[in-house]
């Protein structure tokens, strides 16, 4: 009796998926739009803001905090948004444009593995960036450690859950990589305005602040700022992020096309 020495199906699947993840990581390195926007720009801005004396002075208009303390969460959200709105959808739209997803659908390898692999790669990049931003802000520029680390982790986790499905919807509606890049940029800049990149949320008029509170990036900044500077974040911004995760997750599943 001959015994076939085949690896268990689960083992083969893990091996195949790890190869896809490594391939996606190599492609991300060769086409570093997500790395530049999601890592390079936030780190450069962190250094610039950290070296500005005016950003190091507590201000009553900012709740007694320094502008730099408030901008650290904004830079975290900047990084996550770049990865979600550009780093994720552009490669996926490119794969559809080149027929990669269509060809994968005819093989034992599920096209959804490409989505999962992209999520793993972008998630790892986001994790590295978060560590760089937080450690750099605390070690190089004297920012205090988060008042509620668990709240920071929860807020960032919900931010990722809320942002990345938006990127999948962009990939779903874009026929080409260039189209995904345009749509991502169009979405990115107004959303970053409501996140407080150009005008701190604390200084926004009531109407703009209300819009910011219900925007995904504004809610993320509110939650992360509160967890860093005061304590466990309020429920409202967490619910907003969860709502975006559910709504855009449904839309991505409903409209994502493999061809």
N, C-alpha and C positions, 0 to 999 in steps of 0.2 A: 504494500500500500504506500503510495507516494503522497507526501504531505507538502503542500505548497507553502512556501515561506513568504506569505504576504503580510504586510503591515496591516494592523486594524484600520478600518475605514476612517475612524476618528483621527488616528495618527497621520494618515495620508492627507486628510483635509487640513490638519494643522500645519503640516509641512508645506502644502501648496499655498495656504494663506500666508504663511511667513515669507514665502518667496515673493508673493505679490506685494506684501508690505515693503520688503527690501527694494523691490523694483520701483515702487512709488516713491520711496525715500531717495533713491538715486535720481529719479526724474525731477523731484522737487529741488535737489541740489543743482542739477543742470539748468533748470528753468526757475530761478530763485525769486519769482515775483512775490511769493508768500513770505519767503525768508527776509527779503529786503523790507517789505512793508510791515510784516508782522513782528520782526525782530530788530532790524537795523534802525528804522525810523524811530520807534519808541525809545530805544536805548539812546540814540543821539539826542532826542528831545529831553530825555531824563537828565542828561549831562548839561544841556543848555539851560534848562529851567533850574537845575540845581546850582548853577554858577551865577545866577542872577540875584544880586543882593535884595532886590525888592520882593522876590519870591520867598525870602526867608524871614520876613517880618510878620508877626501875627497882626491880623486886622479885624477890627470889630465888625466891619461889613461882611466878613467871611466867617462870622461866628467865633472869632477869637483864634482861628487856625491860620497857618501860613498858606499862601497860595500854592507853595510846593507840596504841602501835605494833601491838599485837595486835588492836585494834578496827578499825583501818583496813581490813584484809581482811574483817572481819565486815560492815562497812558496804558494801563492794563486793558481797559475796554477798547482803546485804539488798536492794540495788538490783536485782540480777539476778533474785532470787526474786520480788520484787514485779512486775517486768515479765513474768516467765514465768508466774506463777501467777494474776495478775490482769489485767495489761495486755494479754496475748495472748488468753486464753480468753474473756473477757467480750465483746469485740466480735464474735468468731467465733460465739459462742452467740447473740448478738443478731441476727446476720445470718441464722442458721438460723431463729430464732424469727420474724423478719419475712419469711421466704421469699426473701431476697436470693440465698442460695446455690442454691436450687432454680431460680430464674429464670436465674441465670448458667449453670446446667448445660444450658439450652436455647439458648444463644447460642454464637457462635464463641469467646468468651472463657472459658477454662477456670476453674472455681471454684478450682482449685489456685493460680491467680495471686493470689487474695485471700490465701491462706495465705502465699505467698511475699512478697507486699507487706507483710503484717503482720510477717513476720520481718524484712524490711528496715527498717521503721519502728522496731520495738522494738530491733533491733540498733543502729541509729543513736543512739537514746536512751541505750542502755546504753553505747555508746562515749563519748558526751558526758559522761555521769555519771562514768565511770571517770577521764576526764581531769580533771574537776573535783575528784573525791575525792583522787586522787594528787597533783595539783599543789597543791591547797589544803593537804593534809597536809604536804607538803614545804616550801612557801613560807611558809604562815601559822603552822605549828606545829612546824617544825624536824625533821620525820621524815626520816630518811636515804633516799636513793634506793635502789630495790630492789637487793639484792645480785646477783640474776640476772634481768634484765629479760626475757630469753627465756623463762625459767621462768614468770614472771608472765603473759606473753602466752599461753603454752600452757595454763596453769591456767585462765585466764579463758575462753579459747576452748573448752576441754573443759567448763567449767561451763555456758556457754551451750548447748553441744550436749547436756548432760545435763539442764538445767532446762527448756528450751523444749519438748521432746517431752512432758514432764509436763503443761505447760500445754495442749498439743494434746489429750492424753487427757482433761483436765478439760473442754475444749470438746466433746469427743466424747460424753461421758456426760451432759452438762448440756443439758436441753431449753430452758432460758431463760437470759437474761443474769443474772438475779438468782440462779438456781441455780448458775451458774458462779462468781459472786462468793462465794456461801456456801461452795462446795466449795474454792475457792482459799484463802479465809481459814482454813478448818478445816485445810488442809494447811500453810499458811504458818507459823502460830505454833508448833506443835510442832517443825517442821523448823528454825525459827530458834532455838529453844531448844538443839537439838543442834548448831547452828552456833556457839553460844557468845555469843549476844546478851545473855542475862541472867547466865550463869555462864561465865566463860572456860573453854575446853576444857582448859587447863592445870590447872584446879582441879576438874575433874569427877572423881567416883569412877570406878573402873575399869569398872564395868558401863555407866555412862552414856557414858564415853569410847569404849567398844567400839561402842555403838550409834551414836554420833556418827561414828565412822570409816567406818561402812557406810551412813550417810545421805548423800544427795546434797549437801546444804548443808554438813554437817560435813566431808566429803571435800574440798569446794571450799575451805573455810577453811583446812584443813590444808595443802593444796597452795600456796595463795596466800601464807599466812603464811611457810611455809618458803622460798619463792622470794624473798620480800621481805627476810627477816631473816637467812637462812643461805646458801642456794645453790639449786641445781637441786632441784625438789621430788622426794620419794620416788615410786617407781613405784606403790605401793599406792593412794593416793588418785586418781591419774590413771586407773588401771584401773577403780576404782569409778565414776568419772564416765563413762568410756567404756561401761561396762556399762549404766548408766542410760540413756545416749543410745541404745544399741542396743535395749534392752528396751522402753523407752517409745516409741521411734520405731516399732518393730514394732506395738505396741498402738495407737498413734495411726493408723497406716496401716490396721490391721485393723478398727477400730471407728468411725473418723470417718464421720459421716453428713452428707449434703448436705441432707437434708430433715428 
